[in-house]
Amino acid sequence: MTPPGLTAAASEYLAGRSVVLRVSPRNGCCGGRAEVPVAEPGPPRDTSRYQTVEAEGVRWYLDRALPEEAAAWSVDVAGFGRWRRLLIEGATNLDPERDGGRAVR
C-alpha cells in the first residue's frame, strides 16, 4: 500500500516521528457504526496489524483494513500550540460492512 501525501506543516509537526494511519470504529448513540480513518504520531503499540512503509523520510504504519484509495489522501496538521493534531484530507467514513463486515477486528 502506498501512504498518503504529507504536507510540509505536518512534516514539521512530526519532527522525525513516525505516523500511524488506522481505522477507528465509532458507534452512534442510536445504533449504527462508522469506521473513521485516523492519523496519529508515533508507532502503534502492536505493529502486527500494520504494514510498515518508508516514504520521503517518514515511517508509516498503515492499517491493513484501509482501502487502496488511502494513497490519494493527504495528512495535514490543524490547531495551534500544544493543541495541534494530525488530520486527513480527502478521506470519508469507511463502510463497516465492506468485506462482509470483517474490516475491523
Backbone hydrogen bonds, N-H to C=O, Kabsch-Sander energy under -0.5 kcal/mol:
donor,donor_aa,acceptor,acceptor_aa,energy
5,G,73,W,-2.3
7,T,75,V,-2.4
11,S,7,T,-2.4
12,E,8,A,-2.3
13,Y,9,A,-2.2
14,L,10,A,-2.4
15,A,11,S,-1.5
17,R,14,L,-2.0
19,V,59,R,-2.4
20,V,40,E,-3.2
21,L,19,V,-0.5
21,L,61,Y,-2.9
22,R,20,V,-0.6
22,R,38,V,-2.6
24,S,36,V,-2.5
26,R,34,A,-3.2
28,G,32,G,-1.9
30,C,31,G,-0.5
31,G,28,G,-1.1
34,A,26,R,-2.6
35,E,94,L,-1.5
36,V,24,S,-2.6
36,V,34,A,-0.6
38,V,22,R,-2.8
40,E,20,V,-2.4
42,G,18,S,-2.9
47,T,45,R,-0.6
49,R,46,D,-0.5
50,Y,47,T,-1.6
51,Q,62,L,-2.9
52,T,50,Y,-0.5
53,V,60,W,-2.3
55,A,53,V,-0.5
55,A,58,V,-2.5
58,V,55,A,-1.7
60,W,53,V,-3.6
60,W,58,V,-0.6
61,Y,19,V,-2.8
62,L,51,Q,-3.0
62,L,60,W,-0.6
63,D,21,L,-2.9
63,D,61,Y,-0.6
64,R,49,R,-2.1
66,L,63,D,-1.8
70,A,67,P,-1.8
71,A,68,E,-1.6
72,A,69,E,-1.8
73,W,70,A,-1.4
74,S,89,E,-2.1
75,V,5,G,-2.7
76,D,74,S,-0.5
76,D,87,L,-2.6
78,A,85,R,-2.6
83,W,80,F,-2.0
84,R,81,G,-1.0
85,R,78,A,-2.1
87,L,76,D,-2.5
89,E,74,S,-3.6
89,E,87,L,-0.5
94,L,35,E,-3.7
98,R,95,D,-1.7
100,G,97,E,-1.0
101,G,97,E,-0.5
101,G,98,R,-1.0
102,R,98,R,-0.5
102,R,99,D,-0.8
103,A,96,P,-0.5
103,A,98,R,-0.7
